[in-house]
């Protein structure tokens, strides 16, 4: 049986995403603000992605004034996700912020229903319910450990899920025929502009650029905005869309495990149980159509 390299590429790319909370948390512990981390991260991502795009001599075919603006606006969702996701980590344990952001899975299904008129199947509804049950356990609500945590952290976490779902929804519909490298660079341009506008007051605090802030921003940028797209671009054409969604869900356990091992955050058996339910629900939603086709064939 021939091994599909696409599976490995996507697993590696999704695993990189799982390490971004580590660098964000370290940055906050060193006293840097949400604005400082986001500004340096986005500028670095902007420089790295455009450099790679130009080195690869990516095609600009298919671009025009209208869709350039659309791609950049889509990129603004990346900037908003970064703001809300890392903002949530300022108030909540990284493991909980990750779980809240991961709700983009069922939010994306709702967006497809509202804007694309794609009604979810009964199995999809079941998957959503299972995800919500998983969140109940994964948040450690059973042990009461979320009592006393700032409401602001939960609001930011859920907002990050909505903006990330919005990014996925829009990115699949805007300038889809344009070279992926060019699209990614234009998206990071939009997100960089947004972050600079939102955190305009923090720009002077970034300079002179300190070594610790640069290290934090390099980690967040590489593991969040540069390396994952590289591996996804290589792996996505080699596997089906449903399989890609299942493989990218490895980000959740990797992020939780890294928060536990590196940040020493306690993760209870109830939380791991909830994480397993969430992953099983995602697999059910993506695999069920194929399973039913096989059953019908037999």
MOMOHU-V222185 format. One record per backbone hydrogen bond with DSSP energy under -1.0 kcal/mol. CO is the residue of the C=O (numbers start at 1). NH is the residue of the N-H. E is the energy in kcal/mol with one decimal. If there is no record, write none. Layout:
co;nh;e
CO;NH;E
CO;NH;E
This chain:
co;nh;e
4;7;-1.1
5;9;-2.5
6;10;-2.4
7;11;-2.2
8;12;-2.3
9;13;-2.5
10;14;-2.8
11;15;-2.0
12;16;-2.0
13;17;-1.3
14;18;-1.1
16;19;-1.8
17;20;-1.3
19;23;-1.0
20;24;-1.9
21;25;-2.7
22;26;-2.2
23;27;-2.3
24;28;-2.2
25;29;-2.3
26;30;-1.2
27;32;-2.0
28;31;-1.6
33;37;-2.1
34;38;-2.1
35;39;-2.6
36;40;-2.1
37;41;-2.2
38;42;-2.5
39;43;-2.2
40;44;-2.3
41;45;-2.5
42;46;-2.6
43;47;-2.3
44;48;-2.9
45;49;-2.8
46;50;-2.0
47;51;-2.0
48;52;-2.4
49;53;-2.5
50;54;-2.3
51;55;-2.5
52;56;-2.5
53;58;-2.4
60;63;-1.5
64;68;-2.3
65;69;-1.5
66;70;-1.9
67;71;-2.5
68;72;-2.1
69;73;-2.4
70;74;-2.3
71;75;-2.1
74;77;-1.3
75;79;-1.5
76;80;-2.5
77;81;-2.4
78;82;-2.4
79;83;-2.2
80;84;-2.8
81;85;-3.0
82;86;-2.1
83;87;-1.7
84;88;-2.3
85;89;-1.2
88;91;-1.2
88;92;-2.0
93;97;-2.2
94;98;-2.3
95;99;-1.6
96;100;-2.2
97;101;-2.2
98;102;-1.8
100;103;-1.4
101;104;-1.4
102;105;-1.5
103;107;-1.9
104;108;-2.4
105;109;-1.0
106;110;-1.8
107;111;-2.3
108;112;-2.1
109;113;-1.7
110;114;-2.5
111;115;-2.8
112;116;-1.4
112;118;-1.9
121;125;-2.2
122;126;-2.3
123;127;-2.2
124;128;-2.2
125;129;-2.3
126;130;-2.3
127;131;-2.4
128;132;-2.1
129;133;-2.1
130;134;-2.7
131;135;-2.4
132;136;-1.8
133;137;-1.7
134;138;-3.3
135;139;-2.3
136;141;-1.2
137;140;-1.6
140;145;-1.4
144;147;-1.2
146;149;-1.7
151;155;-2.3
152;156;-2.6
153;157;-2.0
154;158;-2.4
155;159;-2.4
156;160;-2.2
157;161;-1.3
158;162;-2.0
159;163;-2.6
160;164;-2.1
161;165;-2.3
162;166;-2.2
163;167;-2.1
164;168;-2.4
165;169;-2.5
166;170;-2.6
167;171;-2.9
168;172;-1.1
170;173;-2.0
170;174;-1.2
175;178;-1.5
179;183;-2.5
180;184;-2.6
181;185;-2.0
182;186;-2.2
183;187;-2.5
184;188;-2.3
185;189;-1.3
186;190;-2.0
187;191;-2.3
188;192;-2.1
189;193;-2.2
190;194;-2.1
191;195;-2.4
192;196;-2.5
193;197;-2.1
194;198;-2.8
195;199;-2.6
197;200;-1.1
199;202;-1.5
200;203;-1.1
203;206;-1.5
210;214;-2.3
211;215;-2.5
212;216;-2.3
213;217;-2.6
214;218;-2.7
215;219;-2.1
216;220;-2.4
217;221;-2.7
218;222;-2.9
219;223;-2.3
220;224;-1.4
221;225;-2.8
221;226;-1.3
222;227;-2.6
226;230;-1.4
227;231;-2.0
228;232;-2.9
229;233;-2.6
230;234;-1.3
231;235;-2.3
232;236;-3.0
235;238;-1.6
236;239;-1.1
240;244;-2.2
241;245;-2.0
242;246;-1.9
243;247;-2.6
244;248;-2.4
247;250;-1.7
248;251;-1.8
249;252;-1.3
250;254;-2.1
251;255;-2.6
252;256;-2.4
253;257;-2.8
254;258;-2.7
255;259;-2.1
256;260;-1.9
257;261;-2.7
258;262;-2.7
259;265;-2.0
268;272;-1.9
269;273;-2.3
270;274;-2.2
271;275;-2.3
272;276;-2.3
273;277;-2.0
274;278;-2.2
275;279;-2.4
276;280;-2.5
277;281;-2.4
278;282;-2.0
279;283;-2.3
280;284;-2.5
281;285;-2.2
282;286;-2.0
283;287;-2.9
284;288;-2.0
287;291;-2.3
288;292;-2.4
289;293;-1.7
290;294;-2.1
291;295;-2.3
292;296;-2.3
293;297;-1.9
294;298;-1.9
